[in-house]
Amino acid sequence: MSSYDHHHPDVSRPHPYVSIPPPPPPKEPKNGARLHRSPSTSWLAYAAAANAQLDAYDSYDGDATPSAPRNRNDFLSAEPYSPVSPYLPSPYGPENGHGNGAGGYPYSGIQQPNGHGYNTSGAQPPAAFVEGSSGGGAGGLSSFDPGGGTFAFPEPEIHRSVSQRDRPPSVRQAPRLHQRQTLSDIGPAVQLSRSSSHSSYAASMDHHPEDYEEELTDELSHMTLDSDEGLRRFQAGELPSSEEEWHRLVPETAREALGEREVQRQSILFEIFKSERDYVSDLEAVIDVFIEPLRAEKVIGDSEQKTDEFVQHVFWNLSEVLSFHQRMLGSLFARQRDQHPLVQSVSDTILETALQFQPAYESYIKHYPLSEAQHRSELKRNPAYRAFLQHATQDPRIRKRDLVTFLSRPVTRLPRLVLLLESLLKKTDEDHPDQETMPLIIGILSDFVKSTQPGIEAAEAKVKFWSVMENLVFRKGEIIDLDDQDAGRSLIHSQTLARRQRTEIDWSGWNDYFVVLLDHYPTVLITREEKRTNTVRYEVSSRPIPLEFLRLGQFDEPAEARKERSDEGGLLDNLRSHTRPQYPFTVYHSAAKLTRRYTLYTNTEAARNKWHDALVNAIAIHKVQRDANKWFAPNTVNDGVFRVRSVRVPPTSTELFTGAITAAAIFAAEENYTIVGCTGGVYVFVRGEIKFSRVLTFQNVSYIAALQNYNKILIHTDGILLSYSMDILARVSQGGAAPQALDASMERVSGQDNVTVAKVGIVKDRTIVVYATRSFRQTTVFALEAAKSPIISRLHPGKSTSFKSFGQSFYVPRQVVDIIPLSKTVAVIGDKGVTIIDPTNLSSSALLVVPDVSNACSDDRMAMLKDRVDDAKPLGIARVDKDESMVIYEDFGCYIERHGFPTRKSAIVRWETKAAQFAERGAHILLFSADLVEVRHKATGRLVQVLEGRDVRLLNVNSELSGLGADAGPADAVPLLVARYGTKHDVHGQSIELLELMKTTELMSPASNVPNGEEYWGEWDM
């Protein structure tokens, strides 16, 4: 219930808030008061006698001593008008003649929605009403009148046939809402006739027979009674629709005297008043019948916040739009009461309002498609909402119209108003002031309507995007996050296209697909459209192609003919067929050029060109956005020092090559250093300098780790795990120590065992070294804890060592490809699965193989996952949050909970390429393949960045053991070292670029507060 209904619970109000009060009681005339607008000087001689004795009904009471005039500020308010506001703000003042001019009540006809009407008792008429006063502001005069006070009308001849003073009071004393200039105000007996030169009325200078003058004068006098009452009922919405026409409120004799052109002009003006009244009434009905009951009843949901959000999304700023038109309607009605039946102009009122409501209209119009979509979506899913709307249509103000009709009213109002103003301009005389003002208004409104079109199109594209997203159906068992909840998402282009897929049964193989091009997280979706009752489903037939991987093939191949059966339906017609040209174009996935290559067909050449332009523009825009919003920024460390032999190197060249980079690490001594393992040896250099020194001659280094707090560098090469002093290594690289000193600091960590894989990490707050050795039948895993001071070795009495046993060694029945230290346990990556074990508690902890698909017999989705993981190569496990982790395979990833069971209905996230390595940084995982690096969000699997290169290799993965000391910052800020083919390729060989992947932070915002993965694992049993 609106605030109006709270004050007047029993009142049904189909008319607008701007209503007409009952006519005031007759008052005694005040001698000397002028009833009509100041005419031109030539009229005064004719009207002086009549005006001296004319009775006036002004806006103040009949008391002997009227009160002071009301201040204009009483009718203005700084607050925007709302249905519950006690005041009606308005920019219109008495000097502009908006309902507060000669003989008019200052907004006395405005009824407030909360029942607070304006008190007009004791109001004194403005000085301009009294003859001889300064100021020529007449109540109905346009503020844009260049004359400053009057319109120049043809000079009439006034004939007095019957003295007005001698008329009976019942005729002479006509009750009025507002004093205004009427035909009878010009004189007691005004002679009107047609004019050949003017379409508006012109008082004739000719003398007519006495009986005709008497008859016209009497009719015009009665017109004051009948027309005032009809006008009051019209503005109050009490007239039947058939009576709501200008000619029904004006005597026939007056219409004949005015001329056809002026009658048409007044009819159009009347239509402007009527359409504005109906428009305000409809918007007020939306608030009273829809918005307020929705807030009061729990239709949308139990939460008040949810209801408020729905009302905000659907109705947007409709109340703000309404407030402008309530004020404009009040001014228009005041003008109509003041000048009826000959309203001279409304351009000033419309122009002033049009300059004010544009921001509100722009916001509403651009949001309208979203409002309608939200309404239809709720209508489809919520039976209570459907019942509410059905009940609301029974309200007499709604007249069984649906809500969409009311929501679209502001969208269509301005174009309709422009059409009315254009029609009005055509019926306006050339010398009328509106000939200058009206084109300005039409231009402003027309340009504004055109300016909103791009916003409407964008909103419609977003609505279409939502419609597609809501009805997308992906293959079972796959997680594809299109980021459809992002507010910036929209649909760029979509169309039904054909594909030709030949089979043994159907050689032609024409099938129709609905193809969609999305923005923001740009993707090409190829779907099969399946129409059902009241809905359409889009079944995704092929995996979406992200624009990072999308490549365009040929777009100029000749058209092909597609045979189709006749649609006429006859028996012989079914045997007939006709052909239709199909224009092909090809798109493909850059990482799967053969298996994910699609040739699509359009019906016209223009449609094919439109697809080409849309794809090219989308790729270009996405490239710009991608380059400006990188999650990880590549920074070249060196491109030229590290080289491999290539075909461009002369056979006779004796130049030594470093070979391919296989491992690297960062550590800090007196300065920050980088150690790089190549097939030609181990090199060390100061970060930021180009001087490289080979310190070791190992040729097959597969892993390097820096234990900064223990002054150790670990190197895994040729099946041996060795340890060197970090300080001595740095001094040797700078020439501060002899190579023999480095050899003296060497310690063989793994003994005589053949080490296949080694990894350093932090388990139970201790730095440990985990390595695996391979024998004929099994693999043994050892865990050693780093010590800050040497201790006596248990295996070799009499010798000191920097490492001690961490728990017990254990066996796994598979080949080990990698080891990942977790918070409390160790994950051993085998060729067929991931095994998790605690080396310090082998007796009470069992081997945990993840994902645990032991329930596959009773769960179809888990059975599907089991089939996938049995044939997949695992790469490792990454922490997602405290409750979930992701097991990473070379082709996909799946989610598990803390006990190893699959989550998310055993669904998987597919990679775009086959990964060989991975690393995790904060909320992201980086998947390294031969030519690409995919950056994905761990929690959703969404692809957020792609880095390209040739022969891309990840060199270091230990962020928690960065080796950069206290200056390194958070572990996620430690750069990843990556190698790829460089840009230099000459007689000196092919360069290998060494680069860093630095995690970026969002501009103008603090860094992401994603907790370190180690914090999550602390709550896991792992």
N, C-alpha and C positions, 0 to 999 in steps of 0.2 A: 504494500500500500504506500502510495506516495505521501509526501508531507501535506499535499492538498487534501487527500482523503482523510488524513488524521484530523484536520480541522473541520472537514465537511464529510463525515462518513456516509451520509445518505444522499450525497449529490452525485449524479451521473453526469459527467462532463464530456460530451462528444466534441465540443467546440474548443478552440485554443484558449490558453490562459489569458490572452489579450481579448477581453470581452467588453461588451458595451453595457454600461449601467442603465437603469431605468431613467427615463427622461425626468429632468428636474421640474418641480412645480412652477407654474407661471409666476413671474415677478413683475413688479411695477416697472414700467419703462423709465429710464434715466434720460432726461432731456439733454441734448447736446452730444450724446454718445454716438459714435459712428458704427454702424453694423457691418459695413463691408470694407473691403480693401480699398485703399486710396486710388481712385481712378486717375486717368490722365487729366491734365488741367482743363481741357476743353469740355470734359464731362461735368465739371463742377457747376457751371452756370445752369445746366439742365437739372441737376439733382439737388441743388442747394435747398429749395423749398421742401422737397420730399425728405431729405435727410434731417432737416431741422425738427420735423414732427415724427420721425420714424421711431417705433418702439424697439428697445434693445433688450436683449437677454444675455447678460454677460456672465462671467464665471464666478462672481462673488454673491454672497447672500443679500437679501433685501434689507439688511440692517441699515440704520441711518448712518452709522459710522463704520465703514468697512475696515477690516484688519489690514495690516501691512501685506504687501505682495510676497508671495512665497519665493524664497531664494532658489536660484537655479541649481545650486549644489544639493538641494533636497532631493533632486531627481537624478543625481549622478552618484555613482559608487565606484570606488577603486577596485572592488571585488568583482570577479567575473560572475555573471548571473548563473544561478543553478536553480533547479526546481524547488529547493528548500530555502532559497535566499529570500529574506523579507523585502529586499529592495530590488528594483529593476534598473541596473546601470544603463546609462544612455549617453552617447556623445552629442545628442541633439539638444540644443537650447532654444529659448524663445526667439533669439535673433536669427535662427535658421528656419523658423517657421514650422517645426515638426510638432504639430498638435498643440502648440503653445502660442499660437499667433492671435490675430485679431478675433476677439470674441470667443476664444477657445479655452476649455479647461486645461490646465497644465497636467496632461496625462491622467485626467480624471477618469478616463475610460479604460485604464489599464488595471485589470484585476489580478492581484498577486496570487500565485499558486498556494501560498500558505494562509490565505485569507486576510493578509494585511493590505488593504487597499489604501490609497492615498486619501488623506482627508482634505477635501476641497472647501470646507466651510471657512468662511471668512476670507477667501482669496480675493484680492483686489485686482481688477483688470490692469494689464500693462498700460503704460502711458501712451503707447502707440495706438491704443484703441480709441483714444479721445481725440476728437478733431482739434487740430491745432497743435498737437504734441509733436515732439521731434521723434524721428525714427519711423521708418516706413515698413517695418516687418509685418506683413500680413500673415495670417495663420497658414494659408495654403501656398504661399509664395516660395518658389525655389530659391535656395541660397546661391544658386549659380546664375541668377537673373542679372544680366549686365546692366539692367535699368536701375538696379539697386532698390526698387520698391514697388514697381508696377509692371504689368505687361501692357504693351501698346496695342489696344484693340481698336477696331474701327469705331468711329464716334457715332453713337446711336442718336435717334431723335426720340425723346421721351414724351409720350402723350398721357395726360392724366384724364381718364374718363370718369373714374370714381375715386373720391378721396379715400385714402386709406384710413383716415381718422374716422370717417363715417361708417366704416365696415363694422359688422357685428363682431363682438369679441371672439366668438367661436371660430370665425374665419381669420380674424386679424391676429389673435394671440395664439400662434401655433407653438406648441412645446418643442424644444430642440435639445439635442445632446450637446451641441456646440454651436456657437454663433458662427455663421459663415456667409459668404456672399452667394446668393442665389439669384435666379432670374428676377424674382420679385424684389430683391434688394435694390435693384437699379432704380426703380420707381414704382409707384402704385400701378401704373398701366404701361408696360413696356411692349413696344411693337417689335416683334422678331420676324425676319423673313430670310429667304435664301439669298445668297450673294454669289454672283458668278465668279468673283475674283477671290473669294475666301471660302475655304471649306468649313472653318469654324464659324460659330454663330456671328451674325452681324445685325445689329439693330437697324431697322429700315428707317429712312428719312421720309418715306411716303406715308400719306394719310390713308387709312383704311376706314371702311364703314364703322360706324359706332357700335353696331351689334357684334362685329367680329372682334373689335378691341375689348369689348366687355366680356365676351366669351373667353378669349385667351387670358385676360387678366384674372378672371375667376378660376380658370383651370390651373394657372401657375400658382395662385394663392392656395388652392386645395393641394397642389403638388407638395407644398411645404409640409402639410400634415401627413399625407400618404407616403411621400418619399422618405421622410425622416423615420417613420415607423418601419418602413421596409428596409431602409439602410441599417437601422439598429438590429433588426432581426437577421439580416444578412451577415453582419459582422459577428453576431452571436451564434451563427450556424443554425438558426431556427427556421429558415425558409426551406420549402421543398426544393429539390434540385432543379425542377423545371422552372421555378421562379427566380433562380439565381442568375439572372441576366440583367445587363444594364438597361435594356429597353423595357424590361418589366417594371422598372422603378422610375421611369420617366414618362410623362404624358405624351400621347401621340402627337399632339399639336406642337410640342417643343421639339420632338424628334424631326418633324417635317420642317420646322423652321431652321434647324441646325444644318441640314444638308447631309448627304450620304457619307461624305468623306469624314466629317467630324463624328458622325454616329459610329462609324467603324472604329475611329480612333478611341472614342470613349469606351466602346465595347472591349477593345484590347486592354485598355487600362483597367477596366473592371475585371477582366480575366487575370491580370497580374495580381490584383488584390485577392481574388478568389483562390488562385493557385498557391499564393503565399500562405493564406489562411489554412488551406487543406494540408500544406506541407508541415506547418508548425503543429497542427493538430495530430498528424501522423507521428511525428517525432515525439510529441508528448505522450501519445498512446504507447509508444515503445517503452518509455520509462515507466508508465503506470501499469501496463498490462504484462510486460515481459521482465524488465530489469528488477523492479522492486519485488514482485512475487518470487523471482528466482533467488534473490538474496534471502527472502524470508523462509522459503521452503527448501528442504534438503533434496533437491532434484538432481544436482550434479554429483554430490557426494556428501559424506558426513562432515567433511572438513570445510569450515568457512573460508579458509584460504584457497582451497580448490575452487569453490564457487566464485570467489572474487577474481581469481585468475581467469576463469572461463568467461565471466562477464567482461573483463578487461579485453580479452582477446577477441571476443565476438562483437561487442558494441563499441570498442575502442574509445574515441573521443566524441561520440555522438552528442553527449550533453553539451559539450563546448560548441559544436556546430549549432545546436538548437538555440543556445543563448543569443547568438548573433541574430538569428531570424526572429526570435521573440521581440527583440528590440526593434528590428526593422519593421515587423508587422505592426507594432504599436505606432510607429511613425507613419506608416502607410495608412492605417485606419484613421489616425488623426487628420491626415491630409484629405482623406476621402470625406470625412464628416465635415470638414471645413469648406470644401469646394464642390461637393456633389450638387448637381449632376455634371458639372463641367470641370473636371479635374484638369488642371493646366499642365502639371509636370510631376513626375516622381523621380526624375533622374538624380536629383541631389541626394535623396535618401538611399537609393540603390548604389550610387557611386561611393558614398561614404562607407557603407557597409561592405561593399566589395573589396575595398582597400584594406579592410580589417580582417575579414574571415579567411583570407587565402591560406595562411599557415595551417589553420585548423582543417580546412578542406583538403589541403595537400596531404596531411597526415592521414586523414580518414580514407580518402580515395585510394591512396597507394596501399593501404592496409586492407581494403575491402575484400579482395580475393582471399586473403588469409582468414578473414572473419567468416566468410561464407563457407570455406573449407572446414573450419573448426566446427561450425554449426552442423554441417552435413555429417561430419565424422561422429559427432556426439549423437546426432539423430539416428545414425545407423546402429550404434552400439548400446544406447541407453534407452530402455523401454520407458522409464519414468520421465525422461525428457520428451519423448514422443507424446506421452499422455498429457504432459503439461502444455505442450503447444496445441494439442487438439482442444483442450479445455479453453485455452486463451483465445482461440479463433471464435468462440461463442460470444465474446464481448462485442457489443454493437459498434464500438469504434474500430474494430479490426475488420468487420464486414467479411469474415471468412477468408481473408488474405493470409498467405503464409509469411513467415518471418523474413525470408529472403527478399520479399517485395519491400518490406520496410527497411531492411539493411541497405538496399540499393537506392533508396530515395535520395540521399545526398549525392550519389554518383550521377544520377540523371537530372537532378534539379537544375544545376547550372546550365547544361546544354539546352534544356527546355526554356529556361529564363532568357537565354540568348535568342532563341527563336521568337519569343514574344516581343523582345525589344526590337528585333529586326523588323517584325511586322508593324510595330508601333511607329518606327522611324519612317516606314513607307507611307504611313497615313498622316504624317506631321507636315505642316506647311513649311515652306523653305525659310520663311522669316521667323519661325519659332525658335526660341533659345535651345530647344532640344536638338535642333539640327547640329549644334556644336557639341553638346554634352553626350548625347546618346551614342554616336560613333565611338567616343572615347570609352564608354562603359562596355560596349559590345567588344571592342578590341581587347580591353583588359580581361574580360571573362573568357573570350575565345582563346587568347594566348595562354591563359592559365589552364584551361581545360586541355589544350594540346601539350602543355608542359608536364602534365601528370601522366601522359600516356606511357613514357618509359617506365615509370614506377609501377603502373598497373601491369605492364607486360612482365616486369621482373617478378611481381607478386604472383601473377598467373603462372609463370614458370615454376615458382616455388610450390604453388598448389599442385601443379601437375607432378612435380617431383615427389611431394608427399604422397600423392595418389599412387604413384608407381612404387615407392618404397613400402607403403603399407601392404601392397598386394604382391610383393616379390616372394617367390618361393625358391629357396636354394636347395641344392642336393642335400640329402640327409647325411649327417656325419661331418659336415664342414662348417667352419666358422669364417664368415666373410664380413668384416666390419667396414662398411662404406661410410662411416662417420655421418650417418643421416640425421643425427640429433644436433649437428652443428648449425647454428643460426644462419651461417653464410652459405649453406648448401642450396643449390638450385639446379634445374635441368637446362642444359644448353640447347640440345636438339634431340628430337625423337621422331621416328617414322617407322612404318611397317615396310620392311624390305624383304626381298626374296633371296633364298639360297638354293643352289642346285646341288643336290646330293643324290647321285645316281645309285641305284640298287639293282639287284637282279630282277626284282619284281617291277620296279618303276625306273626305266632308263632315263626318262626326262627328269624326274626327281625334283620338281619345283616345290618348295615349301616356304611359307611366309613366317617371318620373325619380326618381333617388335624390338627395335634397336634403340638404345638410349645412350646419350653422351652426357655425362655429369661433370660438374665443376668442383672446385675446391679440393676434394680428393678425387681427381679426374679419373674416370673409368668409362670404358665402353662395355655396355651390357648387351648381350644378345639373348633374348628371351622368346619363349613361345607363349603367345597370348591365348588365354583360355577364358572365354566368356561364360559366366554363370548368372544365375538369377540375381539381379540387382548389384552385381559386382563383376570385376574382371581380375583374373589372376595372371601373373607373369612368371612363368616357370623358367628359371635360368638354365639355358641349355649349354652354355659354355662359361668357363670361369671368366670373370671380368678381367679386362686388360687395362692395367694402370697406364696412364699417359707416359710415365717414365719409360715404359717398355713398348709403347705403341709406335709402329713404323708404318708409313704409307707406301703402298705399292702403286700399281698403275691405275690411273683415273681416265685414260683416253682410249681404252679398248673399244672396238665397235660393238654396237648393240646386238643382242641375241634375241631370237624369237621364242616366245613362250606360248604354247598352245593351251587354249582354254575352251571348255565346253560352252555351248550356247546357253544363255539364261532364260530362253523362252519357254522351255519346259515341255515341248512336244515330244512325241515318240521319235520322230525322225530328227528333231532338233538335238536330241541327246547324242546322236551319231555324228552330228556336225560339230565343227570346232572353228575357232578363229584364233589368230595369233596377235600377240601384243609385244611390242619391243621392250626389252629389258636392258638397262645400261649398267654394266658392271664396274665395280671398283674393289680394290684389294687392300686389306689391312692385315698386319701380322705382328706377332710378339717377337721382340728382338732377341730374346733368349731361347725361343723355340720357333724358328723360322718356318719349319716344315709342319710340325704337329699342331701349331696354333696359328694357322694361316687361314683367313676367311675372305672369300669373294662374295660380295653382296650386290644386289641388283635393285636399281630404282626404276620407276616407270617413265621418267623423263630425264633428259639431259640436264635441265635446270636443277632438278632435285639432286642429281649426282654432283653438280658444281656446288650446290649449297652444302652438301656433306663435306666436300673437300675444303671449302672455306671454313666451315665450323671446326673441323679437325685441326687444320693448320693454325687457326686462331687460338684454339684451346691449348694446343701443345706449346705455342709461343708464350701465351699468358702464364701457363703453368711453369714454364722454364724460368720466367722472370720471378714468379713467386717463390719457386724452389731455391733459386740462387740468393734471394733476399731473406729466406727463412730456413737456413740450414741448422739442423740439430747438431751436426758434427762438421766442423770446417777443416778441410785438408790444408796442411802447411808443409811446404817442401823444405826438408832439411838439407838435402843435397841431391843434385842430378848431374852426374858427370864423373865423379870419382870412382863409383862402383860400376864396372862394365863386364860384359860377357862377350866372348868371341862371336862374330856374326859373319855372314857371307861377304860383307864389305871389307873385312880385314884381309889384307894381302896374305897369300900363303907363306911368303917369306918373312913376315913380320915376327920379330922376337919379343914383342911387347908382352909383359906379364899382365894378366887380368885377375881382378879380385874374385871374379865369379859371381854367381847368384847369391843374394842375401837370403840366409835361412833362419837366422835368429838375431835378436837384439834385446838390449835392456838399458835402463837409465840408472845411474847412480851418482852419488855426490861424495867427493873427497874435498880437496880445497876448492874445487869448482864443480860445476855440474858436467858430467861426462856421459857419453853414449858409447856402448860397446856393441860391436856388430860382428856377427859370425857369418862368414862367407865360405864358399867351397874352396877358396884360395887362402884361408886363414882367418884370424881374429884381429879386428881393428878397433882402436880406441881413439876418440877425439873429443875435444872440448866442445860442448854445445854452443853453436853460434859461430864456430871457426871452421875453416876448410882444411886445416892440417890434420891428416890421418896418419896413424902409426900402426903398423902390424906388430902385435906383441906376442902372438902365438901362431903356430903353423898348422893347427888342426884344419882338416879339409872337409870334415863332415859334421859340423856342429848343428845339432838339431834343437837345442834348448839352452838358454842362458837366463839366469835369475840373479838378482842382486839382493843380498840380505844386508840392508843398510845398517841395521842396529848391531849386526854381528861382524861387520867388516869383512864380508865374504862374497865372492863371486862364484856361482855354481855354473859349470859347463858340462853339458851332456854331449859326448862325441864318440863315435865308433863303439858304442856299447859300454862306455865307461862314464861314470859320474865323478867329476873332479871339483875341488874347491881351491880357490886362490885368494890371497890377501888383496882386498880392495885398494888399500893405500899403495901397496907396492905396484899393483897393476897401473894405477894412475901415474906414479912417478916414472915407471918404465916407459909409458907412452909419451911422456914429456922429456925423456932423456935424463931424468933425475936419478935413475937407478939402473943397474946392469940387468940384462935378461936373466942372468943366473940367480939373482935375488928372487925373481918371480918363480923360477923353477923350485927354489928352496921352500917357498911358501905353499907349494902344491900339496893337497891332501886327497887321497883316493877315498871317496865317500862310500862307494859301493863295493869295495873289496874286489874279488876276482869274478864276481857275477856279471853276466851279460845283461846289461840294462836295456830294456826295450822302450821304456817311457819313464819320465821323471817330472815331478811338479812340486812347487813350493807353495805353501799356504799357511793360514792360521786356523788351527783347530783347538777348541777349548782354551782360547787366549794364548796359545803357544805357537811359535813358528816351527813348522815341521817340514821335513823333506820326505816325500813319498815317491817311491820308485818301484817298478815291477821288473822281475827277471823271468825269462822264459826258459823252461826246460823241455824235455821231449814230450812229457805228458801233461804238464800243468804250468800255471803261472803263479809265482809267489810275489806277494806285495809286502814291502817293508816300509815302516814309518820311523823316521829319526827326528829327534828334537834338537834344534840348534842351541848351542851353549855359548855364553859370552866369554867364558874362559876355558882353556883346554882341560880335559879330564882324561883319566886313564881308560884306555880301551879295554872292554871286556873280551873282545875277540882276539886282540893282540896285546897280551900283557907286556908292560914295559914301554908301550907307545902311548902317546897322547893323541887325543882326537877332539874335534870341535863339535861332534854330534854324538848323541846318546839315544838309546832305543826309546821309542814312544809306543808303549804297548807291545803287542806281539805281532809277528808276521802271520799272514794268512794266505790261503790258497783260493784261487778261483778257477773253475774248469774251462775257462775260455781265454781266448787271446785278448790281451788288454791293448786298447788303442789310445786311451787317455785316462787321466786321473784328475779328479776335481775335489780338493779339500773343501768340506762344508763346515758349518759352525761347530758341530759336535762329532761328526762322522766323516767318512771318506767315501766318495762316489767313484766306483771303478767302472769305466766305460769299456765294455767288451764288444766283440764283433756282433753279438746277438742281443744285447740288452745292457741295462744299467743296474749295477749291484751296489748297495749301500751297506756299510758295516762300520762298527766302532772298534778300532784296533786296540783300545784300552780295555775292552770288556767283551772279549770273544766268547766267554763261557755263557753269558746270560743274553747276549744279543744274537739274533739269527740273521742270516743274510736276507736282505730285503731287495727283491727285484722289482723295479718299477718300469712301466706302470703295472700294477697288479690287476691282471685280467682273469682272475680265477673264477669270476662269476659269468664268464662269457657264455656258458651253456644256457643260462636263464635270461640273458640280456642280449637282444639282437644288436643294439648299438655297440655294446662292449665286444660282441663277437666280431663286428665289422672292424673295430679298432684292433683287435687281436690279429686279424688277418693282415692288417697293414703293418703293425710293428714287427711281426714275425719275419717279414721280408725286407725290413728297413734297416739301415745302418745308423746306429745312434752316435751322436756327437757329444752329448753331455746333458746337464741339467742346470736350469737358471731359476733363481728365486724371483717370484712375482710379488708376493706379500706374505704376511705372517700365516696365512691359511692355505696358500696355493703356490705351486711351482709348475714349471714347464719343462717337460722332457723334450729335448731337441734332437731331431733326426735330420738326415741330409736333405729330405724332401718336405718335411712337415714338422709340426710340433703339437704336443697334446698336454693338457693340464691334469695335474694330480693334486690330491690333498695330502696332508702331512703323513698319512699312513700309506701312501702310495696308490690309493684307488683313484681311478679316473673321475674327473668332474666335468661339468658342462655337457652332460649327456654323451660323454665319450667322443665328443667332436674334435676335429683337428683343424689346424691352421696350415694351409699349404704355402710353401715358399714359391716365389716366381722362378727361382733358379735352384740348381742342386748345390747345396752348401758343402764346403769342405772343412771350414773352421767357424767358430763363433766366439764372440766376446760379449760381455754384458757391462753396461754402464748405466747406473741409475735405473730409470724406468724403461730402458731400451735394451734390445739385443741387436748385435751386428752380425750378420751372416755373410761370410766371405766365400765367394765362388771364384772361378778362374778369371772372370772378367767384370764382376760386379760385387758391390757390397750393398746388401739390403739392410736398412735400419727400420726396425719395427718396434712398436709399443708392446711391451711384454703383456700387459693386462688384457689387451684387446686383440693383439696380433696384427693391428693395422699398419700398413706400410706408410712410413712418414718421410723417407728419404732414400735415394739411390745414388751411389757413387760408382763411377765407371773407371775402367782401367784394363790393362792387359797383364796377365799373369800376376794377379793380386795375391799377396800373402800377408797373413797376420803374423807379426814377429814377437809380440809380448802380450800377455793376458793378465798379469798379476798387478792389479791396481793397488791392492793393500800393501804390496811390497815394492813401491815405486822407486825407492832408492833416492828420492829427492829430499828427504829429511822434512823438517818442519815447514819449509817454504813451499812444499808441494801442494798444500791445501787439501781439500776433500779428495778422497780416493777417486771419486768419479771425475775429478778434474785432471787426473793424470792422463796424459795423451797416450793413445794407442799408436804403436810404431807399425807402419805398413810399408811394404815394398811392392813396386810394380814397374813395368817397363817405362823408361823415361822418354824424353822427347829428343834426345841426341842419338843419332845413328850415323856413324861415319867410319873412316878407316881405323879408328880407335875402338870400334866395336859398338855394341848396343848398350846404352846407359841404363842403369837400374836406379830408379828414383826412390829415395828414402824419404818418407813423409810421416807427419804426425796427424792424427785425427783428434782435434781438440773439441771437447764438448762446449757448445755455446750456451749463453744465457740470454733470456729475453730482454730486449731493450726496455729501459724505464721500469723495470720490475725486478724484485729480488730473485736470486737463483732459486731453482726448484728445490722444495724441501722433501724430496723423495728420500725416505730412509735408506740407509745402507743395507744391502742384502744381508749382511752379517747379523743385523738386528733382528731380521725376520727368522733366520735359522735358529736363533737362540731359543725360540719357543717350539721348535720342531723336535721330534724324537730323533731326527737325523743329525 
